[in-house]
Amino acid sequence: MLSAGRAVVIGLLGVLVGVGVAYMLGWVLSARQKGGKKIGFVQWCVMGIGLVVVAGPMGLPSLVVGYAWGDSGVASELGNVLGLPMGKWFVKQAWLAELLYGVLLLGRYGVVSGFVMRYGPSGGHDGEGVWWAKRVGGVKGFWMGCQGWIGSALIAFCGVFLLVFGEFEIASLMGRPTWSVWLFDAQVGGLDVGRAMLNVVWPMGLQVLVVGGCAVWYLRREGRIGVNDRWGLRDEDRCVSWKLLAGAGWCLFAFLMVVGLPMWYLMSEGVAGVRGVIDAGMFEDDLWYSGVYALIGTMGVGVILIAMWWVMRRVKWMSRGGADVVIGGVAAMGLCGGLIVGMVLVSFRQWFEGLTGNDFFSDVVVGEWLLIGMGLMVVLLPMGWVLGLLARAKRERQSIYVAKMMWGGGVDRYIRWRGFGIWWRKYGRVWYWVGAYVFFQGFFELSASAVLYPAGGTPAGVRMYNLMHYGQSQVLSGMVLLSLLACGGVVLIGNVVVGVAVKCGGRFWFQWAGMRG
């Protein structure tokens, strides 16, 4: 019950925080000024930094945040600088540790609330309908004007509630009591899978109830994913206001707590330890396994989303957002948490082996990798689905339409190639970064990986988590920092490789097609 109560409180606070984050997002993502003029370099830099500040708390993995704040690591380091015993405060005072844990969760998942407020379902009324409702006045006009806000607040609350309720990494490393930490410790301690599944009936039921309620509401409102103008973020309202200032202040505070201070702690402790980790040469295999597992999971997410979008869009009754609801329902399986997903797949493996007598998922390398890849795919699917909706909401429809016309209908192969290039710059590259973010989070996913990883193939996240219980050290901080650098380097190099491959491959394809024609 403590986990549910904590999730309710943080979910309600997340709605309030999300309003300010939504205003901040509206300002940061304003790519054009009045009159359609493109922004200058200075404005582009300011907006880029603003986007990093707003979305940064969701970028740093929970495992890293929990390690930095666990056992008052950041607080002790900060206390040494300020000359205060801050580390002892958070160790001895349970209410301070709980408050800190709540602030970290609110700072991390308040970003999700803000994105829902900005891009969530419109509640059945578009911006013009809300404007006319305000002019009508009275109880009916007030209710019509509030429906959009209430709808977004409900979805934001449910999203934050689910994320906080199933959170594991930060709670475990900070020693906070949650059902997920208890279940993980019991499972590691040898608890039978069948009995463990019985103990998660009520958490799963609560999560299914929340997700189902959101889906039913969405279908009844027939909402569409897109930019919401109900927050007064039109061109004439982009001046500095108290709402924008409040949102900016919170975003800066959340970035400092969730990203700034943990990274400062890692840099101060881990730079000296990176050399020792590299010289030891015992961590490269773990990084390699983490990358392979995350890549399998990310590719699975892409295949599932593309296949389902392609199929569902051809069903007539789903033309008004129903396809997104069906896909969201499938993706919601991952919201139960990586631990439950991993235990379900372990039960499936035992059932499969008992039924067929085949040890494909236990003794065959391909089967073992496929099983952990399936677990990561289910856990990462909600993230990929939401980011896909945001990518589609922010696309420049006219530019993409013209690019597709040039790509598919041009007589000259040069025109077709240029159309393909425009499409890639305007829309295709965005999907690479969606996949890169999913890969980055899958690289550090802990709970499902800890249950499903094969013998001799320990991922880096599990290795580091096992060592984190012995406290912070320069070597361990070096391992964490090296993991971030390795994964980030793969993402940046992949961006260059994919861009070159698309450019060269597209030119070769259109030349080959032109010669065949």
C-alpha positions in Angstrom: 0.0 0.0 0.0 2.9 2.3 0.6 3.9 2.0 -3.1 0.4 2.8 -4.2 0.0 5.8 -1.8 3.4 7.2 -2.9 2.4 6.8 -6.6 -0.9 8.6 -6.0 0.8 11.6 -4.3 3.5 11.9 -6.9 1.0 11.4 -9.7 -1.1 14.4 -8.4 2.0 16.5 -8.0 3.1 15.4 -11.5 -0.1 16.9 -13.0 0.7 20.3 -11.5 4.3 20.1 -12.5 3.3 19.0 -16.0 1.4 22.2 -16.6 4.6 24.2 -16.2 6.6 21.7 -18.2 4.0 22.0 -21.0 4.4 25.7 -21.2 8.2 25.3 -21.2 7.9 22.8 -24.0 5.7 25.1 -26.0 8.4 27.8 -25.8 11.3 25.5 -26.4 9.8 23.7 -29.4 8.7 26.9 -31.1 10.9 26.5 -34.2 9.5 29.5 -36.0 8.7 33.0 -35.1 5.9 35.3 -36.3 5.7 35.5 -40.1 7.2 32.1 -40.7 10.8 33.3 -40.4 13.3 30.7 -39.3 15.1 31.2 -36.1 18.6 32.3 -35.9 21.6 30.4 -34.6 21.5 32.0 -31.1 17.8 31.2 -30.8 18.4 27.7 -32.0 21.2 27.2 -29.4 18.9 28.5 -26.7 16.1 26.2 -27.7 18.5 23.3 -28.0 19.8 23.9 -24.5 16.2 24.3 -23.2 15.2 21.0 -24.7 18.1 19.3 -23.0 17.1 20.8 -19.7 13.4 19.8 -20.1 13.9 16.3 -21.4 17.2 15.5 -19.7 15.7 14.0 -16.5 14.2 11.2 -18.7 17.5 10.7 -20.5 19.8 9.6 -17.7 19.1 6.0 -16.8 17.5 5.2 -13.4 20.4 2.9 -12.6 22.8 5.8 -12.8 20.6 8.2 -10.8 20.1 5.6 -8.1 23.8 4.9 -7.8 24.7 8.5 -7.5 22.1 9.3 -4.8 22.2 5.8 -3.1 23.8 5.8 0.4 23.8 9.6 0.2 26.7 9.6 -2.3 25.8 13.0 -3.9 24.7 14.4 -0.6 28.0 13.5 1.1 30.1 15.0 -1.8 27.9 18.1 -1.8 28.2 18.3 2.0 32.0 18.2 1.8 31.9 21.2 -0.5 29.5 23.1 1.7 31.0 22.0 5.0 27.8 20.3 6.2 27.1 16.6 7.2 24.4 16.2 4.5 25.3 12.6 3.9 24.4 11.6 7.5 21.1 13.5 7.3 19.8 11.3 4.5 21.1 8.1 6.0 19.8 8.6 9.5 16.5 10.4 8.8 14.1 8.1 6.9 11.7 11.0 6.1 14.5 12.9 4.4 15.4 9.9 2.3 11.7 9.4 1.4 11.4 13.1 0.5 14.5 12.9 -1.7 13.2 9.8 -3.4 9.9 11.5 -4.1 11.6 14.6 -5.5 13.8 12.5 -7.8 10.8 10.6 -9.1 8.8 13.8 -9.6 11.7 15.5 -11.4 12.1 12.5 -13.6 8.5 11.7 -14.5 7.2 15.2 -14.5 8.7 15.4 -18.0 6.2 12.7 -19.0 3.3 14.6 -17.6 4.5 17.7 -19.5 4.6 15.8 -22.8 1.1 14.4 -22.1 -0.2 17.9 -21.4 1.4 19.3 -24.5 0.7 16.4 -26.9 -2.0 14.4 -25.2 -5.6 13.8 -26.4 -7.6 16.9 -26.9 -10.6 15.7 -25.0 -13.0 15.8 -27.9 -12.6 19.6 -28.5 -10.0 21.3 -30.6 -8.4 24.7 -29.9 -11.3 26.6 -31.7 -13.9 24.7 -29.7 -12.2 25.7 -26.4 -12.0 29.3 -27.5 -15.7 29.4 -28.3 -16.5 27.7 -25.0 -14.7 30.5 -23.1 -16.8 33.1 -25.0 -20.0 31.3 -24.3 -19.5 31.4 -20.5 -21.8 29.9 -18.0 -21.5 26.4 -16.5 -21.7 24.7 -19.9 -19.0 26.9 -21.4 -16.8 26.4 -18.3 -17.2 22.6 -18.5 -16.5 22.5 -22.2 -13.4 24.6 -21.6 -12.2 22.4 -18.8 -12.8 19.0 -20.5 -9.5 19.2 -22.4 -7.5 20.0 -19.3 -9.3 17.3 -17.2 -8.6 14.7 -19.9 -4.9 15.6 -20.2 -4.6 15.7 -16.4 -6.2 12.2 -16.1 -3.9 10.7 -18.7 -0.8 12.5 -17.2 -1.8 11.2 -13.7 -2.2 7.7 -14.9 1.1 7.7 -16.7 3.1 9.1 -13.8 1.3 6.7 -11.4 2.3 3.7 -13.5 5.9 4.8 -13.8 6.3 5.6 -10.1 4.4 2.5 -9.0 6.6 0.1 -11.0 9.9 2.0 -10.4 12.7 -0.3 -9.1 16.3 0.8 -9.7 16.3 4.1 -7.7 14.2 2.6 -4.9 16.5 -0.4 -4.6 19.7 1.6 -4.5 18.3 4.2 -2.1 16.8 1.6 0.2 13.2 2.6 -0.2 10.5 0.0 0.5 8.5 -0.9 -2.6 6.7 -4.0 -3.8 9.1 -4.2 -6.8 12.2 -4.3 -4.5 10.6 -6.9 -2.2 9.7 -9.1 -5.2 13.1 -8.8 -6.8 14.9 -9.7 -3.5 12.5 -12.6 -2.9 13.0 -13.9 -6.5 16.8 -13.6 -6.1 16.6 -15.4 -2.8 15.0 -18.4 -4.4 11.3 -17.8 -4.2 9.3 -20.1 -6.5 8.1 -18.5 -9.7 4.6 -19.7 -9.2 4.4 -18.2 -5.7 6.0 -15.0 -6.9 3.4 -14.6 -9.6 0.6 -15.0 -7.0 2.2 -12.1 -5.0 2.0 -9.8 -8.0 -1.6 -10.3 -8.8 -2.7 -7.1 -7.1 0.0 -4.9 -8.6 -0.8 -6.2 -12.0 -4.5 -5.8 -11.5 -4.1 -2.2 -10.3 -1.9 -1.4 -13.4 -4.3 -3.1 -15.8 -7.2 -1.1 -14.2 -5.4 2.2 -14.7 -4.3 1.4 -18.3 -7.8 0.1 -19.2 -9.5 3.2 -17.8 -7.3 5.5 -19.9 -8.0 3.4 -23.0 -11.7 3.5 -22.5 -11.7 7.2 -21.9 -9.6 7.8 -25.0 -11.9 5.8 -27.2 -15.0 7.6 -25.9 -13.5 11.0 -26.5 -12.1 9.9 -29.9 -9.0 12.0 -29.1 -6.2 12.5 -31.6 -2.5 12.8 -30.8 -1.3 16.2 -31.8 -0.1 19.6 -30.5 -2.6 21.1 -28.0 -3.1 24.8 -28.2 -5.3 25.1 -25.1 -2.3 26.2 -23.0 -2.2 29.6 -24.6 1.0 28.9 -26.6 0.0 30.7 -29.8 2.4 33.1 -31.4 0.9 36.1 -29.7 1.2 34.5 -26.2 4.8 33.4 -26.3 5.9 36.3 -24.0 7.5 35.6 -20.7 4.8 34.9 -18.2 4.6 33.6 -14.6 3.6 30.2 -15.9 6.5 30.0 -18.2 8.9 31.2 -15.5 7.5 28.7 -13.0 7.9 25.9 -15.6 11.4 27.0 -16.4 12.3 27.1 -12.7 11.0 23.6 -12.1 12.8 22.2 -15.2 16.1 23.7 -14.0 15.6 22.3 -10.5 14.7 18.8 -11.9 17.6 18.8 -14.2 19.9 19.8 -11.4 18.7 17.0 -9.1 18.3 14.2 -11.6 21.1 14.9 -14.1 23.4 17.7 -13.0 24.4 16.6 -9.5 24.6 12.8 -10.4 26.8 13.6 -13.4 29.0 15.9 -11.3 29.4 13.1 -8.8 30.3 10.6 -11.5 32.8 12.9 -13.1 34.5 13.7 -9.8 34.7 10.0 -8.7 34.8 8.1 -12.0 37.3 9.9 -14.2 40.2 8.4 -12.1 38.5 5.0 -12.2 38.0 4.7 -15.9 41.7 4.0 -16.6 41.7 1.2 -14.1 38.6 -0.4 -15.6 40.1 -0.2 -19.1 43.4 -1.6 -18.0 41.7 -4.5 -16.2 40.0 -5.5 -19.5 37.2 -7.3 -17.7 34.2 -5.1 -18.5 34.2 -5.1 -22.3 32.3 -8.3 -22.6 29.6 -7.0 -20.3 29.2 -3.9 -22.5 29.1 -6.0 -25.6 26.3 -8.2 -24.2 24.3 -5.1 -23.1 24.6 -3.7 -26.6 23.5 -6.9 -28.2 20.5 -7.4 -25.9 19.4 -3.8 -26.3 19.8 -4.0 -30.1 17.6 -7.1 -30.3 15.0 -5.5 -28.1 15.0 -2.2 -30.1 14.7 -4.0 -33.4 11.8 -6.0 -32.0 10.0 -2.8 -30.9 10.5 -1.3 -34.4 9.1 -4.4 -36.1 6.1 -4.7 -33.8 5.2 -1.0 -34.1 5.6 -0.8 -37.9 3.6 -4.1 -38.4 0.8 -3.0 -36.1 0.5 0.5 -37.5 0.4 -0.9 -41.1 -2.3 -3.4 -40.2 -4.4 -1.3 -38.0 -4.5 1.7 -40.4 -6.3 -0.6 -42.9 -9.2 -1.2 -40.5 -11.9 1.3 -41.2 -13.2 1.7 -37.6 -9.7 2.6 -36.4 -9.3 5.7 -38.6 -10.0 8.1 -35.7 -7.3 7.2 -33.3 -8.4 3.6 -32.6 -5.2 2.2 -34.0 -3.2 4.1 -31.5 -5.3 2.8 -28.7 -5.0 -0.8 -29.8 -1.2 -0.4 -30.2 -1.1 1.3 -26.8 -3.0 -1.6 -25.3 -0.4 -4.0 -26.6 2.4 -1.7 -25.5 0.9 -1.4 -22.0 2.1 -4.9 -21.2 5.5 -3.4 -20.7 4.1 -0.9 -18.1 3.8 -3.8 -15.6 7.6 -3.5 -15.2 10.6 -5.4 -16.3 10.5 -7.7 -13.3 7.0 -9.0 -13.9 7.7 -9.3 -17.7 10.9 -11.3 -16.9 9.0 -13.6 -14.5 6.3 -14.2 -17.0 8.9 -15.2 -19.6 10.6 -17.5 -17.1 7.3 -19.2 -16.5 6.8 -19.5 -20.3 10.2 -21.0 -20.7 9.5 -23.6 -18.0 6.1 -24.4 -19.6 7.6 -24.7 -23.0 10.4 -27.0 -21.8 7.9 -29.2 -19.9 5.5 -29.4 -22.8 8.1 -30.1 -25.6 11.1 -31.4 -23.7 13.2 -28.9 -25.7 15.8 -26.8 -24.0 15.9 -24.2 -26.8 15.6 -21.2 -24.5 18.0 -22.6 -21.9 20.9 -24.3 -23.7 20.9 -22.7 -27.2 22.7 -19.3 -27.5 20.2 -18.1 -30.0 17.2 -19.1 -27.8 18.8 -17.5 -24.7 19.4 -14.2 -26.6 15.9 -14.4 -28.1 14.3 -14.7 -24.7 16.0 -11.8 -23.1 15.5 -9.8 -26.3 11.7 -10.5 -26.1 11.7 -9.3 -22.5 13.5 -6.1 -23.4 11.1 -5.6 -26.4 8.1 -5.8 -24.1 9.6 -3.4 -21.6 10.7 -0.9 -24.2 7.5 -1.1 -26.3 5.6 1.6 -24.4 8.5 4.0 -24.7 8.8 3.4 -28.4 5.1 3.8 -28.9 4.9 7.1 -27.1 8.0 8.5 -28.8 6.5 7.4 -32.2 3.4 9.3 -31.5 5.4 12.4 -30.6 7.5 12.0 -33.8 4.4 11.8 -35.9 2.8 14.8 -34.1 5.8 17.1 -34.8 6.4 16.2 -38.4 6.1 18.9 -41.1 3.2 17.4 -43.1 3.6 19.7 -46.1 7.3 19.2 -46.5 7.0 15.4 -46.1 4.1 15.3 -48.6 6.1 17.1 -51.2 9.1 14.9 -50.5 7.0 11.8 -51.0 5.6 13.2 -54.3 9.2 13.8 -55.6 10.3 10.5 -54.3 7.5 8.4 -55.7 6.4 10.3 -58.7 9.4 12.0 -60.2 10.4 11.0 -63.8 14.0 12.1 -63.3 15.9 9.8 -60.9 17.8 12.8 -59.6 14.5 14.4 -58.5 13.4 11.1 -56.9 16.7 10.9 -55.0 16.5 14.5 -53.8 12.9 13.8 -52.6 14.1 10.8 -50.7 16.9 13.0 -49.1 14.3 15.6 -48.1 12.1 13.0 -46.5 15.1 11.6 -44.6 16.1 15.0 -43.2 12.6 16.1 -42.3 11.2 12.8 -41.0 13.4 9.7 -41.3 16.2 10.9 -39.1 13.7 11.6 -36.3 13.0 7.9 -36.2 16.6 7.1 -35.9 16.8 9.2 -32.7 13.6 7.5 -31.4 15.3 4.1 -31.9 18.5 5.5 -30.4 16.8 6.6 -27.2 15.0 3.3 -26.9 18.3 1.5 -27.4 20.0 3.7 -24.8 17.4 2.9 -22.1 17.5 -0.8 -23.0 21.2 -0.8 -22.6 20.8 0.1 -18.9 17.5 -1.9 -18.3 18.0 -3.9 -15.1 15.0 -5.8 -13.8 14.1 -7.9 -16.9 17.8 -8.4 -17.7 18.6 -9.6 -14.2 15.9 -12.3 -14.5 16.5 -13.4 -18.1 20.2 -13.0 -18.9 21.9 -16.3 -19.8 24.8 -17.8 -17.9 28.1 -16.4 -19.1 26.4 -13.4 -20.7 26.0 -10.9 -17.9 25.0 -7.4 -19.1 26.8 -4.4 -17.8 23.7 -3.1 -15.9 23.4 -6.3 -13.9 27.1 -6.4 -13.2 27.2 -2.9 -11.9 24.0 -3.3 -9.9 25.5 -6.3 -8.0 28.5 -4.2 -7.2 26.6 -1.1 -6.2 25.3 -2.8 -3.0 28.8 -2.7 -1.6 28.9 1.1 -1.8 30.4 3.7 -4.1 34.0 3.5 -5.3 36.2 5.1 -7.9 36.3 1.9 -9.9 32.6 1.4 -9.9 32.0 5.0 -10.8 34.4 4.5 -13.6 32.4 1.5 -14.8 29.2 3.6 -14.8 30.9 6.5 -16.6 32.4 4.1 -19.1 29.0 2.6 -19.8 27.5 6.0 -20.5 30.4 6.9 -22.8 30.3 3.6 -24.6 26.5 3.6 -25.2 26.5 7.3 -26.1 29.4 6.8 -28.5 27.6 3.9 -30.3 24.5 6.1 -30.7 26.5 9.0 -32.2 28.6 6.8 -34.5 25.4 5.0 -35.5 23.9 8.4 -36.5 26.8 9.0 -38.9 26.9 5.5 -40.3 23.1 5.4 -40.9 23.2 8.8 -42.5 26.0 7.8 -44.9 24.3 4.5 -45.6 21.0 6.1 -46.4 22.6 8.7 -48.6 24.8 6.3 -50.6 22.3 3.5 -50.6 19.6 5.8 -51.8 21.7 7.2 -54.6 22.7 3.7 -55.7 19.1 2.5 -55.6 17.7 5.3 -57.7 20.5 5.0 -60.3 19.9 1.2 -60.5 16.2 1.7 -60.8 16.7 4.4 -63.5 18.9 2.0 -65.5 16.3 -0.7 -65.2 13.6 1.7 -66.4 
